[in-house]
């Protein structure tokens, strides 16, 4: 075996040094905001009285949203990344509930003002890609099929819904009636018959389309983010971010926030939702996460791939912050901003400026176990630039003493691991050992997307490159070849510009590099052949893999990490994890729209809520782990703030992961547990995120 030259892993100095004593608070104080990029914070953001209840998975989350929308009395404000008018939020065998598009129109016709803000790019170009088909079928020509299982009937309704909001659905058949060809009496009869048919089939669309006061009742806007905004602000915290990713970030941002605010002008009734779910069929799932067994769109799950996600329902003074956030985007009607069908005379900020934060009292009936608590709304935002979600993560990772639980669509923000490791030398004093990081994320092509390079960087810092070994080998090979080229180019030139002979030190290093490069190429070729043959068994964990590639830490890493995915209850089909939840020490909780990547932390618009209530953190963690471990009590104990308890749970998780790996090896038809070791053998290195 080739000797491997050791390459120290360099940990940058801390980016975040809060003046407030670590451990006093998990909220983002005014002093905390000033310690890192002080101009990029929301001055109004603070901890306030509130209630909070987590809503796990689509059936629970969308059911709660439907009920509150149906009972609204004055206003419904929605800001969302994806909206499909034909989606059914509540689903039963009797199919008695309305599509969300019909429900919003019904409420609008009953004098409830509806405002819907959905992200889109110029010309809705993102909808040509299935992964970004976020508007339902707005264009008649097949754009917007967010999942191939969505029916033609739903696609048809989507297109008609947008026509109705535009005021053109009821005129659909006028062109038949007004055709210059044929018998006018006959054509009029045909048009009238079709009108009656469509009026009966889509009564809400017909009514709103004909309503001359339509835009006073229901408004639709596409929230754009200016192309190439902040192009000079490319000084991202991740100093190893690939140039392709920086280019993508500079070129385009998305309005990624997800929230609903109901009856804001009636504070005694008002309620809000801080969400991770998008309003698309893909996101409706039960917590059992069954693969296949599809049902009608109004009866149950109608998309094959299971999806894990968490949202929340809130009351209290946080509603003031949700309104501030909504108005700030809603009122942006410049040429590069919003487009749609709306009342251009409206200024929502002005209309609501007289409503004070103190008007919103927490409603214990809507909180977890009737509890009133403290909460804080935090954001990433484009104009003005705000990075408070990033600051929360960088501050609070220094405070954890026992464990971190991360359930996130992406796990590729190395800055977070660097921040922890930069403090480890001081933090470990008096500690029994490294903290435990329990991670649930995606390994599939659709789940991991175009960011395997930054995911590998994250895994390298945690010493867990064994779960994505061939990307690690490929990146390592690139590094070795780059070093070889650098040595050759740095050699002093001889006469007439011709490089002189290598000195002995360079010769020895080139020889060692050649051997390592050859070894790495051989390993990769062997792995590619296995992949080609389908002969890829999930290996046992190898926590020395990173060191075997030649990387080494200057200090003992302060983190033990399990990197996991989820699988369906009835098949070895990966569950798509869309969650954006982090819990620390059974004390701190964040639920947001923000992924763990540079885009969410520093570029897109994001919205989240943070809490430091132990009962909430523990309850959410236990509910999630109960699902993932199939109610295994030993792997989901109370008291995870205690280091010894967390250590024991960490060992139990390993047993579950090993048991699932063995079951797959023995060709069991279905998993023992939803929790599965992350493993991605694909060697492709992608650098766009």
C-alpha positions in Angstrom: 0.0 0.0 0.0 1.2 3.5 -0.9 2.4 5.7 1.9 0.1 8.7 2.3 1.4 12.1 2.9 -0.4 13.8 5.8 -2.3 17.0 5.0 -3.4 19.0 8.1 -7.0 20.2 8.0 -6.8 23.9 8.6 -9.6 25.4 10.8 -10.1 29.1 10.2 -10.3 31.5 13.2 -13.7 32.0 14.7 -16.0 34.3 12.6 -18.3 34.9 15.6 -17.3 36.1 19.0 -20.3 37.3 20.9 -19.7 39.6 23.8 -22.6 38.1 25.8 -21.5 35.3 28.0 -21.9 32.0 26.2 -24.7 30.0 27.8 -26.9 32.8 29.0 -29.2 32.9 26.0 -29.8 31.1 22.8 -31.6 34.1 21.3 -30.0 36.7 19.1 -29.5 39.8 21.2 -28.6 43.3 20.0 -25.0 42.7 21.1 -24.9 39.4 19.2 -26.0 41.1 16.0 -23.1 43.6 16.2 -20.4 41.0 16.5 -20.5 39.7 12.9 -21.5 41.8 9.9 -23.4 44.3 12.1 -25.1 46.1 9.3 -26.8 42.8 8.2 -29.4 42.3 10.9 -33.0 43.1 11.5 -33.1 45.9 14.1 -36.7 44.9 15.1 -36.0 41.2 15.7 -36.1 40.2 19.3 -37.5 37.6 21.7 -41.2 38.1 22.5 -44.1 36.3 24.1 -45.6 33.7 21.8 -47.1 30.2 21.5 -45.6 27.5 19.3 -46.7 24.1 18.1 -44.7 21.9 15.7 -46.6 20.3 12.8 -44.8 17.2 11.5 -45.3 16.1 7.9 -47.9 17.2 5.4 -51.1 15.6 6.6 -50.8 17.5 10.0 -49.4 20.7 8.6 -51.7 21.2 5.7 -54.7 20.1 7.7 -54.0 22.8 10.3 -53.5 25.5 7.6 -56.7 24.5 5.8 -58.7 24.8 9.0 -57.3 28.3 9.8 -57.8 29.5 6.3 -61.4 28.2 6.2 -62.1 30.1 9.5 -60.5 33.4 8.5 -62.7 36.5 8.8 -60.6 39.4 7.4 -57.4 38.5 5.7 -55.2 35.6 4.5 -51.5 36.4 3.6 -49.4 33.7 2.1 -45.7 33.9 1.1 -44.4 30.7 -0.4 -41.8 29.2 -2.7 -44.2 26.9 -4.4 -47.9 27.0 -5.0 -50.1 24.5 -6.8 -53.8 25.7 -7.0 -55.1 22.1 -7.6 -53.5 20.8 -4.4 -55.8 19.3 -1.7 -54.6 20.3 1.8 -57.1 18.0 3.6 -57.6 14.5 2.1 -60.3 11.9 3.0 -61.8 9.0 1.2 -65.1 11.0 0.8 -63.2 13.7 -1.0 -65.3 16.5 0.6 -62.6 19.1 1.0 -61.8 21.9 -1.5 -58.7 22.4 -3.5 -56.6 25.1 -2.0 -57.3 27.3 -5.1 -61.1 27.0 -4.6 -60.8 27.5 -0.9 -58.9 30.8 -1.3 -61.5 32.0 -3.9 -64.4 31.0 -1.6 -62.9 33.0 1.2 -62.3 36.0 -1.1 -65.9 35.9 -2.3 -66.9 36.0 1.4 -65.1 39.3 1.9 -61.8 37.9 3.3 -58.9 39.6 1.5 -56.5 37.1 0.1 -52.9 37.9 -0.9 -50.6 35.3 -2.4 -46.9 35.9 -2.9 -45.0 33.2 -4.8 -41.4 33.2 -6.0 -40.7 33.1 -9.7 -37.9 34.1 -12.1 -38.4 36.2 -15.3 -40.7 34.3 -17.6 -41.2 31.6 -15.0 -38.2 29.9 -16.6 -37.5 27.8 -13.4 -40.7 25.8 -14.1 -39.2 24.0 -17.1 -37.3 22.0 -14.6 -39.2 19.4 -12.5 -37.1 20.2 -9.4 -38.2 23.8 -9.6 -41.7 23.5 -11.0 -43.2 25.6 -8.3 -46.3 27.3 -9.8 -48.5 24.4 -10.7 -49.4 24.2 -14.4 -49.5 28.0 -15.0 -48.8 27.8 -18.7 -51.0 25.1 -20.3 -48.0 23.5 -22.0 -46.8 21.1 -19.4 -44.7 23.5 -17.3 -45.1 23.0 -13.7 -45.6 19.3 -13.2 -43.7 19.2 -9.9 -44.1 15.4 -9.8 -44.9 13.1 -12.7 -47.8 11.6 -10.8 -49.8 14.8 -10.9 -52.9 14.1 -13.0 -53.9 15.9 -16.2 -57.1 17.0 -14.5 -55.0 18.8 -11.8 -52.8 20.4 -14.5 -55.9 21.6 -16.3 -57.3 23.1 -13.1 -54.0 24.9 -12.4 -54.0 26.6 -15.8 -57.7 27.7 -15.4 -57.1 29.0 -11.9 -54.5 31.5 -13.1 -56.8 32.5 -15.9 -59.6 33.1 -13.4 -57.4 35.3 -11.1 -56.5 37.2 -14.3 -60.2 37.6 -15.1 -60.1 35.6 -18.3 -61.5 32.2 -17.5 -65.2 33.2 -18.1 -64.3 34.5 -21.5 -62.6 31.3 -22.7 -65.4 30.4 -25.1 -66.0 33.9 -26.5 -63.6 33.2 -29.3 -65.9 30.4 -30.5 -68.9 32.7 -30.2 -67.1 35.5 -32.1 -65.5 33.3 -34.8 -66.0 34.9 -38.2 -66.4 31.4 -39.7 -69.6 29.3 -39.5 -73.2 29.8 -38.4 -73.2 32.4 -35.6 -76.4 30.9 -34.1 -74.8 27.5 -34.0 -71.5 28.7 -32.6 -73.3 30.7 -29.9 -75.2 27.5 -28.9 -71.9 25.5 -28.7 -70.2 28.2 -26.7 -73.2 28.5 -24.3 -73.3 24.7 -23.8 -69.5 24.7 -23.0 -69.9 27.6 -20.7 -72.6 25.9 -18.7 -70.5 22.7 -18.5 -67.4 24.6 -17.3 -69.4 26.8 -15.0 -70.8 23.7 -13.3 -67.4 22.0 -13.2 -65.4 25.0 -11.9 -68.0 27.2 -10.1 -65.4 29.1 -8.0 -63.2 29.9 -11.0 -66.2 31.1 -12.9 -67.4 33.4 -10.1 -64.1 35.1 -9.4 -63.2 35.5 -13.1 -66.5 37.4 -13.7 -66.2 39.5 -10.5 -65.3 43.1 -11.5 -64.0 43.7 -7.9 -61.8 40.7 -8.2 -58.5 42.3 -7.4 -59.9 43.9 -4.3 -60.7 40.4 -3.0 -57.8 38.2 -4.2 -54.4 39.3 -5.4 -51.5 37.2 -6.8 -47.9 38.3 -7.1 -44.8 36.6 -8.2 -41.9 37.7 -5.9 -38.8 38.2 -8.0 -35.3 38.7 -6.7 -33.2 40.9 -8.9 -30.8 39.1 -11.1 -27.1 39.6 -10.2 -28.1 41.4 -7.0 -25.2 41.9 -4.5 -22.7 40.8 -7.1 -20.0 42.8 -5.4 -20.8 41.1 -2.1 -19.3 37.8 -2.9 -17.2 37.7 0.3 -19.0 34.6 1.5 -18.1 33.0 4.9 -17.2 29.7 3.2 -13.8 30.5 1.8 -13.6 27.2 -0.1 -16.9 27.8 -2.0 -16.3 26.7 -5.7 -16.4 29.5 -8.2 -19.3 27.9 -10.0 -21.3 28.1 -6.8 -20.3 31.8 -6.3 -21.4 32.4 -9.9 -24.8 30.8 -9.3 -25.3 32.7 -6.1 -24.4 36.0 -7.8 -26.6 35.3 -10.8 -29.9 34.4 -9.1 -31.5 34.3 -5.8 -34.9 32.9 -4.7 -37.6 34.0 -2.4 -37.5 30.9 -0.3 -39.6 31.9 2.6 -42.8 30.0 3.6 -45.4 31.6 5.8 -49.1 32.1 6.3 -50.6 35.0 8.3 -54.3 35.1 9.0 -56.6 37.9 10.3 -53.7 40.3 11.1 -56.0 43.3 11.6 -57.9 41.3 14.3 -55.1 40.7 16.8 -57.4 38.7 19.1 -58.0 36.2 16.3 -54.7 36.4 14.4 -52.6 33.2 13.9 -49.5 32.5 11.8 -47.5 29.6 10.4 -43.8 29.5 10.0 -43.3 26.8 7.5 -40.9 24.4 5.8 -43.6 22.9 3.6 -44.3 24.1 0.1 -47.9 24.1 -1.2 -47.3 21.4 -3.8 -48.5 17.8 -3.9 -45.0 16.4 -3.3 -45.1 17.8 0.2 -48.3 16.1 1.3 -47.4 12.9 3.2 -48.3 11.0 6.3 -45.7 10.2 8.9 -45.7 6.5 8.0 -43.9 7.4 4.8 -45.2 4.7 2.5 -43.7 4.3 -0.9 -46.2 3.8 -3.7 -49.8 2.7 -2.8 -51.1 5.9 -4.4 -54.5 7.4 -3.8 -56.6 10.0 -5.6 -55.3 13.6 -5.1 -58.3 14.4 -2.8 -58.1 11.2 -0.8 -54.5 10.6 0.3 -50.9 10.6 -0.9 -50.7 10.9 -4.7 -46.9 11.1 -5.2 -44.7 8.0 -4.9 -41.6 9.5 -3.1 -42.2 9.9 0.6 -41.3 13.4 2.1 -40.3 14.4 5.6 -40.9 18.0 6.7 -41.8 20.1 9.7 -43.8 23.4 10.0 -45.3 25.3 13.0 -48.3 27.3 14.1 -47.7 30.4 16.2 -49.5 33.2 18.0 -48.4 36.2 20.0 -46.0 39.1 19.2 -44.1 37.1 16.6 -47.1 37.8 14.3 -46.0 41.4 14.2 -42.6 40.2 12.8 -44.4 37.9 10.2 -46.4 40.9 9.0 -43.3 43.1 8.8 -41.7 40.5 6.7 -44.7 39.9 4.4 -45.3 43.6 3.8 -41.7 44.3 3.0 -41.9 41.9 0.1 -45.5 42.5 -0.9 -45.0 46.2 -1.4 -42.1 45.8 -3.7 -43.7 46.7 -7.1 -40.7 48.1 -9.0 -39.8 46.8 -12.5 -37.4 44.3 -11.2 -39.6 43.2 -8.3 -43.1 41.7 -8.3 -45.4 40.8 -11.2 -48.9 39.4 -11.2 -52.6 40.3 -10.8 -53.1 42.8 -8.0 -54.3 46.1 -6.8 -51.4 48.5 -7.6 -52.9 51.2 -5.4 -52.5 49.2 -2.2 -49.7 50.0 0.2 -50.0 47.2 2.8 -47.2 48.6 5.1 -49.1 51.9 5.3 -52.4 50.2 5.8 -51.1 48.2 8.8 -48.6 50.6 10.4 -51.0 51.5 13.3 -51.1 48.0 14.6 -48.7 47.7 17.6 -46.7 44.6 18.4 -48.1 44.6 21.9 -51.6 44.0 20.5 -50.9 40.4 19.8 -51.3 38.3 23.0 -50.2 34.6 22.9 -53.2 32.2 22.6 -52.4 29.2 24.8 -55.1 27.2 23.1 -52.9 27.1 20.0 -49.6 26.4 21.8 -48.0 23.1 22.8 -49.8 21.9 25.9 -51.2 25.4 26.4 -47.8 26.8 27.0 -46.8 30.5 26.6 -43.1 31.0 25.8 -40.5 33.3 24.3 -39.7 33.1 20.6 -37.8 35.2 18.0 -38.3 35.5 14.2 -35.1 35.5 12.3 -34.4 36.0 8.6 -32.1 35.9 5.6 -33.2 38.8 3.3 -32.0 40.5 0.1 -32.9 44.2 0.4 -31.9 45.2 3.0 -29.3 42.4 3.3 -30.0 40.4 6.5 -28.1 37.4 7.7 -29.6 36.7 11.2 -30.3 33.0 10.6 -26.6 32.5 9.9 -25.7 34.5 13.1 -28.0 32.3 15.2 -26.3 29.1 14.0 -22.7 30.5 14.4 -23.5 31.8 17.9 -25.3 28.7 19.2 -23.1 26.0 18.0 -20.6 27.3 20.5 -23.1 26.8 23.4 -23.9 23.1 22.9 -22.5 20.8 25.6 -24.2 17.5 24.8 -25.7 17.0 21.4 -27.0 18.6 18.1 -29.8 17.2 16.1 -30.0 18.4 12.5 -32.7 17.4 10.1 -32.1 19.3 6.9 -32.5 19.0 3.1 -28.8 19.8 2.7 -25.8 19.3 4.9 -23.2 21.4 3.2 -22.3 24.5 5.1 -18.7 23.8 6.3 -18.6 27.2 8.1 -20.8 25.7 10.9 -18.4 22.9 11.6 -15.4 25.2 11.3 -16.9 27.5 13.9 -17.4 24.7 16.4 -13.9 23.3 15.8 -12.3 26.7 16.1 -13.6 26.8 19.7 -13.0 23.2 20.6 -9.6 23.8 22.3 -11.3 26.0 24.9 -14.6 24.3 25.0 -13.3 20.8 25.8 -11.9 21.8 29.2 -13.9 19.9 31.8 -15.9 18.0 29.2 -16.0 14.2 29.2 -15.6 14.0 25.4 -16.8 15.3 22.0 -20.4 16.4 21.4 -22.7 14.1 19.5 -24.1 15.3 16.2 -27.1 13.4 14.9 -27.7 14.3 11.2 -30.6 13.3 9.0 -30.3 14.5 5.4 -30.5 13.3 1.7 -28.1 11.1 -0.3 -30.2 10.6 -3.4 -29.5 12.4 -6.7 -32.6 14.5 -6.3 -32.0 15.2 -2.7 -28.3 16.1 -2.7 -28.6 18.1 -5.9 -25.6 19.9 -7.3 -23.5 20.3 -4.2 -21.4 17.2 -3.5 -18.2 19.2 -3.3 -19.3 21.3 -0.4 -21.0 18.3 1.2 -17.7 16.5 1.0 -16.0 19.5 2.7 -18.5 19.3 5.5 -18.0 15.6 6.0 -14.2 16.0 5.9 -14.4 18.4 8.9 -16.4 15.8 10.8 -14.2 12.9 9.8 -17.1 11.1 8.0 -16.1 11.0 4.4 -16.7 7.3 4.5 -20.3 7.9 3.8 -19.6 9.5 0.4 -16.2 7.8 -0.3 -15.9 8.2 -4.0 -16.5 11.9 -4.1 -13.9 12.1 -1.4 -11.5 10.1 -3.5 -12.2 12.2 -6.6 -11.6 15.5 -4.7 -8.5 14.1 -3.1 -7.2 13.0 -6.5 -7.8 16.6 -7.8 -5.8 18.0 -4.9 -2.9 15.6 -5.5 -2.8 16.5 -9.2 -3.0 20.2 -8.4 -0.1 19.9 -6.0 2.0 18.0 -8.5 1.4 20.8 -11.1 2.2 23.4 -8.6 5.6 21.8 -7.7 6.5 21.5 -11.4 5.6 25.1 -12.1 7.5 26.4 -9.0 10.7 24.8 -10.2 13.4 27.4 -11.1 13.8 27.9 -14.8 17.1 27.0 -16.5 18.5 28.6 -19.6 16.3 30.0 -22.4 13.2 29.6 -20.2 13.5 25.8 -20.1 12.8 24.4 -16.5 15.9 23.3 -14.8 16.2 19.8 -13.3 14.2 19.1 -10.1 16.1 19.2 -6.9 16.1 16.1 -4.7 13.3 17.3 -2.4 11.0 18.1 -5.3 11.9 14.8 -7.0 11.0 12.8 -3.9 7.7 14.7 -3.5 6.7 14.2 -7.2 7.5 10.5 -6.9 5.4 10.2 -3.8 2.6 12.1 -5.4 2.7 9.9 -8.6 2.3 6.8 -6.4 -0.6 8.4 -4.5 -2.3 9.5 -7.7 -1.9 6.1 -9.2 -3.3 4.4 -6.1 -6.3 6.8 -6.0 -7.1 6.3 -9.7 -7.0 2.5 -9.2 -9.3 2.8 -6.2 -11.8 4.9 -8.2 -11.7 2.6 -11.2 -12.5 -0.4 -9.0 -15.4 1.5 -7.4 -16.7 2.5 -10.8 -16.7 -1.1 -12.0 -18.6 -2.1 -8.8 -21.2 0.6 -9.5 -21.5 -0.5 -13.1 -22.2 -4.1 -12.0 -24.6 -3.0 -9.3 -22.3 -4.6 -6.8 -22.3 -1.8 -4.1 -23.1 -3.1 -0.7 -23.4 -0.5 2.1 -20.2 -0.8 4.0 -19.6 -0.6 7.7 -18.8 2.8 9.0 -15.1 3.7 8.7 -14.2 6.6 10.9 -10.6 6.4 9.9 -11.4 6.9 6.2 -10.6 10.6 6.2 -7.2 10.0 7.8 -6.5 7.2 5.2 -6.9 9.8 2.5 -4.1 11.7 4.1 -6.0 14.4 6.1 -5.3 15.0 9.7 -6.6 17.3 12.4 -4.1 19.3 14.4 -6.3 18.6 17.4 -8.7 15.9 18.4 -12.0 16.6 16.6 -14.7 17.7 19.0 -17.6 16.0 17.3 -18.8 12.4 16.9 -21.3 12.4 14.0 -23.9 10.0 12.7 -24.8 10.9 9.1 -28.2 9.3 8.2 -30.9 9.2 5.7 -34.5 8.0 6.0 -36.2 5.2 4.2 -39.9 4.4 3.5 -41.7 2.1 5.9 -42.4 -0.5 3.3 -39.5 -0.4 0.9 -35.8 0.5 0.6 -36.8 3.8 -1.0 -35.1 6.9 0.4 -37.5 9.5 1.9 -36.9 13.0 0.6 -35.9 15.1 3.7 -37.1 18.6 3.2 -36.9 19.6 6.9 -34.8 22.5 8.2 -34.8 21.7 11.9 -31.9 22.0 14.4 -32.2 21.1 18.1 -29.4 21.5 20.6 -29.2 20.0 24.1 -32.9 19.6 24.4 -33.0 23.4 24.9 -32.6 25.3 21.6 -34.9 24.9 18.6 -34.9 26.5 15.1 -37.5 25.7 12.5 -37.0 27.7 9.2 -37.0 27.7 5.5 -33.2 27.8 5.5 -31.1 24.9 4.4 -27.6 24.3 5.7 -25.8 25.8 2.7 -24.3 29.2 1.8 -27.3 30.1 -0.4 -29.8 30.0 2.5 -27.5 31.6 5.0 -26.3 34.5 2.9 -28.2 34.9 -0.3 -31.8 33.8 -0.7 -34.7 35.2 1.4 -35.4 32.8 4.4 -37.7 32.9 7.4 -37.4 31.1 10.7 -38.4 30.9 14.4 -36.1 30.2 17.3 -37.0 29.1 20.8 -35.1 28.2 24.0 -37.8 26.2 25.8 -36.8 22.8 26.9 -40.2 21.3 26.8 -40.6 22.3 23.1 -37.1 21.1 22.1 -37.5 17.8 23.9 -41.0 17.2 22.6 -40.1 17.9 19.0 -36.9 15.8 19.2 -38.8 12.9 20.8 -41.6 13.0 18.2 -39.2 13.0 15.3 -36.9 10.3 16.8 -39.9 8.2 17.7 -40.8 8.1 13.9 -37.2 7.6 12.8 -36.4 4.8 15.3 -39.8 3.1 15.3 -40.5 4.0 18.9 -37.2 2.6 20.2 -37.0 4.0 23.7 -33.3 3.4 24.2 -32.5 5.4 21.0 -34.9 8.1 22.0 -34.4 8.8 25.7 -35.4 11.7 27.9 -32.6 13.9 29.4 -30.5 14.4 26.3 -29.0 17.5 27.8 -27.0 15.1 29.9 -23.8 14.2 28.1 -23.9 10.5 29.3 -27.5 10.1 28.1 -26.6 11.5 24.7 -23.5 9.3 24.5 -25.7 6.2 25.2 -28.3 7.3 22.6 -25.5 7.8 20.0 -24.4 4.1 20.6 -28.0 3.0 20.2 -28.3 4.8 16.9 -25.3 2.9 15.7 -26.9 -0.4 16.6 -30.1 0.6 14.6 -28.0 1.7 11.6 -26.0 -1.6 11.8 -29.2 -3.6 12.0 -30.7 -1.9 9.0 -27.4 -2.4 7.0 -27.5 -6.1 7.8 -31.1 -6.4 6.9 -30.4 -4.8 3.5 -27.4 -7.1 3.0 -29.6 -10.1 3.7 -32.1 -8.8 1.1 -34.9 -8.1 3.5 -37.9 -6.8 1.6 -38.2 -3.8 3.8 -36.2 -1.8 6.4 -36.3 -2.5 10.1 -36.3 1.2 10.9 -36.7 4.4 8.9 -33.2 5.5 10.1 -30.4 4.4 7.7 -26.8 5.2 7.3 -26.1 7.8 4.7 -24.2 6.2 1.8 -23.6 7.6 -1.6 -21.2 5.7 -3.9 -21.6 7.9 -6.9 -18.2 9.6 -7.6 -19.6 12.7 -9.4 -18.2 15.9 -8.0 -20.7 18.8 -8.4 -19.9 22.4 -7.5 -23.0 24.5 -8.2 -24.1 24.8 -4.6 
